Amino acid sequence: MNISKYILLIFFMSSTLAPLCAAGQRHMDSIRIPLTQRTKLGALVHLPDDYHNSGKKYPLILCFHGKSKSGNDLQRLLIDGVPYWIHNGQKIQARNPADGKMYQFIVVAPQAPSWGLKPAETETILNDLEKRYRIDRSRIYLTGYSAGGWAVVMAITESTAIASRIAAVVPMSVAAIDKKNLGQFNNVARGNTHCWYIAGSKEARFMEDSRRYADSTNRYKADLAKMTIIDDFGHHSWRTLYDPRTKPDGVHNIYEWMLQYQRK
């Protein structure tokens, strides 16, 4: 079965099963993250099952949403992406192909007031989360779709200081990044941030921009970025691509892929 047909099958299954899972299985809490002295940002948080019974540190996945999910209603974040699956009872965990161990994640999904979060805001959020939770700082991962993909790529191109904090990113269907950042992909290479760009064959502008960003990264450091194009996929729901059962490249789901990379 090819990848696009597999994704359509998973989408059908998830749409059918979601109502059965939703009752009584809401596993994300809300927090407020201070951006300035006067401004706080709402976010959804999921902690691993054994978080409160262990002293372990956990990998962090910071998730960014598309423009339509911005605002001040956190329930909108549950429509798509990683929060959708957690809300419907799916465990976000994966076996690391590099060491064979199973990992659970701390998952945080901040909500941008409009469009997406800027690099300085992403950095402030990371600073806050590292103080709040037992995060394995060698395993910080970012992912986002559309405007959320913009937020991811803007952050890693903004400065080496930000990029070097992040082990790997999975930007999907990235909205066009700012002109200034187009010339700063050397920061991604200096930070040694691994990137997996994913886009659909039916979203030509986003697909070409994503390919451009991957190529711009590899120009500075070969094979630091990879690109996967999903056949017959347009600029719409990214729910299926975040399903742990989906392997966009036919080998790994995005959680397994990210775990391979760890900051030294």
Order of alpha helices (4+ residues) and beta strands (2+ residues): alpha-beta-beta-beta-alpha-beta-beta-beta-alpha-beta-alpha-alpha-beta-alpha-alpha-beta-alpha-beta-alpha
